[in-house]
Amino acid sequence: MTELAQSLRDRFALVEDGPIRLLREAAFARFAKLGLPTTQDEEWKYTSLAPVAQLRFEPAGEATVHEIDRWTLGDGAARLVFVNGRYRPDLSSRAPDGAFIGSLRTALAERPELVLREVARHADWQRDALTALNTAFIEDGAFIHLPAGAVLQAPIHLLFVSTAPGKPTLSQPRNLIVAGANSQATVVETYAGLADEVYFTNAVTEVVLGENARLDHYKLQEESARAFHIALTQVHHGRDSRFTSHAVALGAALARNEVRALFASEGSECTLNGLYMATGKQHLDNRTLIDHKSPRCTSRELYKGVLDGQSRGVFSGRVLVRQDAQKTDASQTNKNLLLSDDAVVDTKPQLEIFADDVKCAHGAAVGQLDDNALFYLRSRGIGQEAARSLLTYAFASEMVNLVPLGPLRARVRDLVTSKLPAFEKLKEAA
């Protein structure tokens, strides 16, 4: 057992009873064997978890939280609030009828057969150390179960708020979304910090889509500037299902967002959109895997990064087309804008094709602001910093405008422009 694993075992008690006790024990044994990944591992080549390994995290205690309005999406959304990984019914709103939307802890107690059918069967805790760690300490999170034919008009907002009063804390929310045949829903995950504190969020979301199910999924990461954030979204596609993801990463000192999609049946579609903006010494890592296991599936992927200061961005996107996945249609694009000489981005698009009747493309680009465009704006009386901010927003706004959910799009736009002070002043002057 590694020193970190022993430390966690001493500080965090494995739940000794309940329907997933054996799963927890097996997952912890696997994490103890694997340990935290290092830069010697190919999948972590550009991201070092050494700062995480040096800290000794404590369980997060009860926290008093009142002000959550700045993160809400309005009265129309069903809201589930989690503070330090634990469900807070007093801060949550009533879920709509026709579906189970609530705490994973409650679902395990009241409807274990629904949870056990899918939990930990898709996210690979045998291979991935952080997923194993999350699985070992499954305690709470969101459970959403949509019966066949259920269509929810209002979005479901999962709000995860973290706090660490005086000591680094660790929370590990586990979310399970099961969408029955012909069902449809919109789910928003927001991760935020109450203050500029050191804490670690290690989240896993499993999404299981039945035949012809559709899920629009949004993730907004605006953690504390000193926080660590690791998250995996694992999607299992049923026949003719549709999954659309919009991931926005703006906060945390070090963050990694991973999305994996498996086309288990034919005729499905997956769209992954992402925006990451870093400054100072932030490190934002994005990793995707789209596994075309079945024929006649379509995937589209567009990620954009904006890096300033001494920040570092990472994009590693893999599209795997297996031998039997004929008639695959896949495209992947990553574009990055470097605003300073010290900013760095590592981009690694991968396309692996083992079928012969496919239409696939991928590409990546890294560049700086266009000097001619800057000169044009300067010649029109716009200052240097305002011109740079205006062009930067133009680059990022494509991803902002791809978010169809109005309240969330407005929130993302405000967060993006807040990172461009000169752009804010330009708007006020106009």
Secondary structure as the mmCIF struct_conf table of DSSP 4:
data_model
#
loop_
_struct_conf.conf_type_id
_struct_conf.id
_struct_conf.beg_label_comp_id
_struct_conf.beg_label_asym_id
_struct_conf.beg_label_seq_id
_struct_conf.end_label_comp_id
_struct_conf.end_label_asym_id
_struct_conf.end_label_seq_id
HELX_RH_AL_P HELX_RH_AL_P1 GLU A 3 ARG A 11
BEND BEND1 PHE A 12 PHE A 12
HELX_LH_PP_P HELX_LH_PP_P1 ALA A 13 VAL A 15
BEND BEND2 ASP A 17 GLY A 18
TURN_TY1_P TURN_TY1_P1 PRO A 19 ILE A 20
HELX_RH_AL_P HELX_RH_AL_P2 ARG A 21 LEU A 34
BEND BEND3 LEU A 36 LEU A 36
TURN_TY1_P TURN_TY1_P2 THR A 39 GLN A 40
BEND BEND4 ASP A 41 ASP A 41
HELX_RH_3T_P HELX_RH_3T_P1 GLU A 42 TRP A 44
TURN_TY1_P TURN_TY1_P3 LYS A 45 TYR A 46
HELX_RH_AL_P HELX_RH_AL_P3 ALA A 50 ALA A 53
TURN_TY1_P TURN_TY1_P4 GLN A 54 GLN A 54
BEND BEND5 LEU A 55 LEU A 55
STRN STRN1 GLU A 58 PRO A 59
HELX_RH_3T_P HELX_RH_3T_P2 ASP A 69 TRP A 71
TURN_TY1_P TURN_TY1_P5 ASP A 75 GLY A 76
BEND BEND6 ALA A 77 ALA A 77
STRN STRN2 ALA A 78 VAL A 83
TURN_TY1_P TURN_TY1_P6 ASN A 84 GLY A 85
STRN STRN3 ARG A 86 TYR A 87
HELX_RH_3T_P HELX_RH_3T_P3 PRO A 89 LEU A 91
HELX_LH_PP_P HELX_LH_PP_P2 ARG A 94 PRO A 96
TURN_TY1_P TURN_TY1_P7 ASP A 97 GLY A 98
BEND BEND7 ALA A 99 ALA A 99
STRN STRN4 PHE A 100 SER A 103
HELX_RH_AL_P HELX_RH_AL_P4 LEU A 104 GLU A 110
HELX_RH_AL_P HELX_RH_AL_P5 PRO A 112 LEU A 116
TURN_TY1_P TURN_TY1_P8 ARG A 117 ALA A 120
BEND BEND8 ARG A 121 ALA A 123
TURN_TY1_P TURN_TY1_P9 TRP A 125 ARG A 127
HELX_RH_AL_P HELX_RH_AL_P6 ALA A 129 ALA A 136
TURN_TY1_P TURN_TY1_P10 PHE A 137 PHE A 137
STRN STRN5 ALA A 142 LEU A 146
HELX_LH_PP_P HELX_LH_PP_P3 PRO A 147 PRO A 147
TURN_TY1_P TURN_TY1_P11 ALA A 148 GLY A 149
STRN STRN6 VAL A 151 VAL A 151
BEND BEND9 ALA A 154 ALA A 154
STRN STRN7 ILE A 156 SER A 162
BEND BEND10 PRO A 165 LYS A 167
STRN STRN8 THR A 169 SER A 171
STRN STRN9 ARG A 174 ALA A 179
TURN_TY1_P TURN_TY1_P12 ALA A 181 ASN A 182
STRN STRN10 GLN A 184 GLY A 193
BEND BEND11 LEU A 194 ASP A 196
STRN STRN11 TYR A 199 LEU A 209
TURN_TY1_P TURN_TY1_P13 GLU A 211 ASN A 212
STRN STRN12 ARG A 214 GLU A 222
TURN_TY1_P TURN_TY1_P14 ALA A 225 ARG A 226
STRN STRN13 PHE A 228 HIS A 237
TURN_TY1_P TURN_TY1_P15 ARG A 239 ASP A 240
STRN STRN14 ARG A 242 ALA A 249
BEND BEND12 ALA A 253 ALA A 253
STRN STRN15 LEU A 254 PHE A 263
BEND BEND13 SER A 265 SER A 265
TURN_TY1_P TURN_TY1_P16 GLU A 266 GLY A 267
STRN STRN16 GLU A 269 ALA A 278
TURN_TY1_P TURN_TY1_P17 GLY A 280 LYS A 281
STRN STRN17 HIS A 283 HIS A 292
BEND BEND14 SER A 294 ARG A 296
STRN STRN18 THR A 298 LEU A 307
TURN_TY1_P TURN_TY1_P18 GLY A 309 GLN A 310
STRN STRN19 ARG A 312 VAL A 321
TURN_TY1_P TURN_TY1_P19 GLN A 323 ASP A 324
TURN_TY1_P TURN_TY1_P20 GLN A 326 LYS A 327
STRN STRN20 THR A 328 LEU A 338
BEND BEND15 SER A 340 SER A 340
TURN_TY1_P TURN_TY1_P21 ASP A 341 ASP A 342
STRN STRN21 VAL A 344 ILE A 353
BEND BEND16 ASP A 356 ASP A 357
STRN STRN22 VAL A 358 GLY A 367
HELX_RH_AL_P HELX_RH_AL_P7 ASP A 371 SER A 379
TURN_TY1_P TURN_TY1_P22 ARG A 380 GLY A 381
HELX_RH_AL_P HELX_RH_AL_P8 GLN A 384 ASN A 401
TURN_TY1_P TURN_TY1_P23 LEU A 402 LEU A 402
HELX_RH_AL_P HELX_RH_AL_P9 GLY A 406 SER A 418
TURN_TY1_P TURN_TY1_P24 LYS A 419 LYS A 419
HELX_RH_AL_P HELX_RH_AL_P10 PRO A 421 ALA A 429
#
